[in-house]
């Protein structure tokens, strides 16, 4: 399992909260609407008709605001609007031999300062266009081009994921044929294999140096209290030593573990 770390001071949303928020269809509809037009609570309630109360809309907006995904703006308390103020990316892959969650949330303080045609190299061509109609056509063509390229990249990504799963299956075959008997003599054979596969699922994250804390997070020990977490940390170190005795690309040096493939 791979869980992408959020970086910087503005890391404010964990994966559990994110999945809970996006798992609610009402909140997804609200985000879809706000991605197109800033709206107030009453406007959102009207768009839902009688399906949901205004009080429920306020509750959903509060949750999204606390998470930092949306923000309110406006000086008139009777006409407060909401807009999205975060870039959020979430991807989940689940196959018989592979499980991966990648997510990243970046807070945007002012959308106008964070997005510019100059930043992507289109401002010169765009400035040459004089009429609004031709500018709209230019922007539409660029958006269409990006969507078409995204489809191509998705197809390539699916092929790469398929290839990765093939390698993982062969990895498991080697583990079963060459090391299964040795691992069965250990007290926690399944945990050893889970460590092994976790490292190989994301070798770029662990290549050269193994961060034990990140390994614990990827093995779903992050929710444990500090005492149980420290106990598991000791167990993981012992199991890494067991794997090191079996394979020459695990080694320990001055209380630091290295994964060299």
Residue pairs with C-beta under 8 A, 6 or more apart in sequence:
1 99
1 100
1 101
1 198
1 201
1 218
1 219
1 220
2 100
2 101
2 102
2 201
2 202
2 205
2 218
3 15
3 101
3 102
3 103
3 217
3 218
4 101
4 102
4 103
4 104
5 214
6 13
6 104
6 105
10 68
10 106
10 107
11 105
12 67
12 68
12 105
12 107
13 67
13 68
13 69
13 88
13 105
15 101
15 103
17 67
18 67
18 88
18 90
18 103
18 105
21 27
21 63
21 64
21 67
21 69
22 28
22 90
24 60
26 48
26 52
26 56
26 60
27 60
27 63
27 64
29 48
30 44
30 57
30 60
30 61
30 64
31 64
31 69
31 70
31 84
33 39
33 44
33 47
34 70
34 82
34 83
34 84
35 84
38 73
38 81
38 82
38 83
39 47
39 81
39 82
40 79
40 80
40 81
40 82
41 54
41 57
41 58
41 61
41 80
41 82
42 54
44 57
44 61
44 82
45 52
45 53
45 54
45 57
48 57
61 70
61 72
61 82
64 70
64 82
65 71
65 72
65 82
68 85
68 86
68 105
68 107
69 84
69 85
69 86
69 88
69 105
70 82
70 83
70 84
70 85
70 86
71 82
71 83
71 85
72 80
72 81
72 82
73 80
73 81
73 82
73 83
74 80
74 81
83 111
85 107
85 108
85 109
85 111
86 105
86 106
86 107
86 108
87 104
87 105
87 106
87 108
88 103
88 104
88 105
88 106
89 102
89 103
89 104
89 105
90 101
90 102
90 103
91 100
91 101
91 102
91 103
92 100
92 101
93 99
93 100
93 101
93 161
94 100
95 161
95 165
96 165
97 165
97 168
97 169
97 172
98 161
98 164
98 165
98 168
98 201
99 201
100 201
108 114
116 123
117 123
117 126
122 142
125 138
126 135
126 138
129 135
129 138
168 197
168 200
168 201
171 197
171 200
172 197
175 183
175 193
175 196
179 246
179 247
182 246
183 189
183 192
183 193
183 246
186 192
186 239
186 242
188 235
188 239
191 235
191 239
192 239
192 242
192 243
194 219
195 215
195 219
195 236
195 239
195 240
195 243
196 243
198 215
198 218
198 219
199 206
199 210
199 215
199 259
202 218
203 259
203 261
205 214
206 214
206 215
206 259
207 259
207 260
207 261
208 258
208 259
208 260
209 256
209 257
209 258
209 259
210 240
210 256
210 257
210 258
210 259
212 233
212 236
212 237
212 257
213 233
215 236
216 222
216 229
216 232
216 233
216 236
219 236
221 228
221 229
221 232
224 232
237 257
240 250
240 252
240 257
241 252
243 250
244 250
244 251
244 252
249 259
249 260
249 261
250 257
250 258
250 259
251 257
251 258
251 260
252 258
